[in-house]
Amino acid sequence: MAFNKQVFAATLDANAQPASLAKCATYVRMALQAAGIDTSNHPVPAKDYGSYLLKWGFVKIPATNYVPQAGDIVVIQPNALTGTGHLSQYGHIAGYDGTNWVSDFVQRDMWGGPYRNDGLSYQIYRSL
């Protein structure tokens, strides 16, 4: 089954909570599943979704001159601050709905709150 970007975006929006529940990977996984991806062997930590998305035909998008498109997914890696404050050793994942980045809540930008720190490695994935 092909990845349906519109269903992905609509599912992210429909499930978004008023604030983060620290369950970004769960909410993005639910949207991936609704959009046609078999999530039976999904990773648990957000940081591990990169290779999983590649397996399903997503490609890496360079950050240089990046313009988000509906259906894009960002995977953010943890760093040395892991375990402090709100940062998690699990990293972060969010999808773009065409207007906003959404994980388990509607984010103000791609970073999703405490992940907006210098030095965090990330990769954007897109289904072509």
N, C-alpha and C positions, 0 to 999 in steps of 0.2 A: 504494500500500500504506500502511496506517495504522501509526503509531508504536506499538509494543508496549512499554509501560513495564516489564512483568515481564521480558521478554527483555532489554531494555536493562540493567536492574538485575542480572540473572543473569550477563550477559556481562561487565559491569564487575567483578563479584565473581570470576568464574572466571579472568579475566586478570590480576587484581591481583598485583603483585609485592611482595616483602617490604619494599622501600624504593623511593623515586622513582628512575626512570631518566631523568628530564627528558624524557619522551615523553607528556605528558598528552594532547595533542591526538590523537596516534595511537591511544591506548587508548580515548578517548571516541569517536573516529570509528569504531573497530571495533565498539563497542557500539551506536552509532547504526545502522550498517549491518546488524548482526544483528537490530536491532529494526524494520527495514523502511524505513529512509531510504536513498535512493540517494546514495551518497557519492562518486560518480565526479568531481564538480566541487567537492570539499571545499576549504576554505581550509587553508593549512599552519599559520600561526601561530594559537595558541589565541585570541588577542585578536580575531581576525577572525570568529569563529564566530557572533556575534550576528546579523548580517544573514542569514547562512546558515540559522540556526535559524528566523528569522522567515519565510523563504521556504518552509520546510517546515511552516508552520502553528503554530509555537510562538508564545507570547505573552510579553510582558514582565510580570514579577510585581513589584509594589512591595515594597521592603525593609521598609517600616513594618509591624509586626506579622506579619512573615513566619513561616510555619510550613512547613518543607520537606515535600514529598511525593515518593514514589518517582517517578523519571523526571525530576525537576527537574535543570536544568543551570545552573551558574554560570560566567560568563565574566568573568575578572579582567584588567583592563588593566594594563600596565606603567606605571611612573611615573619620576620624575627619578632614582631609584636604579638604573635599568636598567643592566645590565652590571656591577653590583657584587655581590660575594658570589654568592648563588644566584639572584638576581633576573634575569629574562630579558627581553629586548626583545620576546619573543613572548607575554608574558602567561601566563595559566593558565586551564585549564578542568577542571571536575570534574562528575560526575553523582551524584545522590542515589539510593541503592539501597533506601531505606525505613528504613534504620538509620544508615548511614554515608555520608559523602562519599567518592567513589572517583575517582581519576584513573588513573594507572598504578600506584597503591598505595592502600591504605585509609588515608584521612586522619583525623586526630583531630577535624577540624572543616572547615568550608567553605573555609578559607583555604589549606590545603595547605602548611604549613611557612613558608618565608621570605616568602610573600605576605601574612602576617599583620601587615602594617605599616600604620600610619595613612596615610591619603591615597590608598590604592589604590581606584580606581573599579571597580565591578563591577555586573553585571546578572544577574538570575536569569530563566531562561526555563522555560516549562512548556507541554507539549502538552495541549490540552484535549480 
